[in-house]
Amino acid sequence: MATKLFVGNLPFSMTGDDLKQIFSAYGTVVSANVVVDKYTNRSKGFGFVEFSTDEEAKAAMALDGTEQGGRNIAVKEALPRPERPQM
């Protein structure tokens, strides 16, 4: 299992710091970021959390389906980013 998790269905008001605070109960969070639209600077409703070990990431998957900010979040293993053709 990878140490990076995908977190979906986030409230649009959630920040990377909020995400880090929620997931730090399960281990050492290396990074936590919420993806934002580059034109509007508004959250896209998903983000990524990276842990220092696989065991911590696996334990944090217990947050899948829990309510955060009025929404039930989805927590899954992050898939590798697909290669994009160079122009």
N, C-alpha and C positions, 0 to 999 in steps of 0.2 A: 504494500500500500504506500502511496505517496504521502508526503508530509503536508501537501497543499490541498486545501478544501475549497470547494465552490459553495457559496452561500447565496441562495436565491430567495425571491419574494420579500426582500427587505423593505421596510418603510422608507419612503423617499427622504425623510428627515434624518436618517441614520448616517453617522460619519464613520470614518475609519477608526477613530478613537473609541467610539461606542462599540464597534465590532470587536476591537481588541479587548475591551473591558469585559464583554460578555464571554468571550472564548478563553480568557486568561484563567478562568476557574478550572480549566481542564489541562493546563500545562503552560509551558513557555511559548508565547506567541512571538515568532520572529518578525512577521509582518502581517498587517491587516489593512486592506484597502477596499473602498467602495468605488465602483466604476462610475464615472460621471461623463455626461455628454460634453464633447469638447466645444460645442457651439453655445449651448444654454447653461453649461456648468451645473446642470441638475443631475441628481442621481439617476442611474438607469435601473435601480432596484436589485442589483446583485453586486457581489464582491468576492474577494478571496482572502483566506486566512492561512498562513503558513506556520507550522509548528516545528519545534526543534527535533522531535522524534516521531516515528510512525505510531507508537503506542499512544502518545498524547492526541494525535490527530484522530485515531480510531475512537478514543474515549469521547472526543468532542462531537463525534457524529451522533451522540445521544441527544443533541439539541435539535435534530431533524424533527420537524413537526411542532416544535414548541412555539408559543406566542411571544413575539418581540414587537413592541410598539403597535399592537393591534393586528398584526399579521402573523400567520403561521409560516415560519421560515423553512426552507429546504436546505439541507446540508448534505453534500455529496463529495466524493473524491474528485478533485479537479483533473480534467483530461488535458493532455499536452496540447499546446497551441498548434493548429495545423499550419503547414508551410504555405506561404503565399508566393505566387509567382512574381518574380522581379520584372519590372517594366523597363 
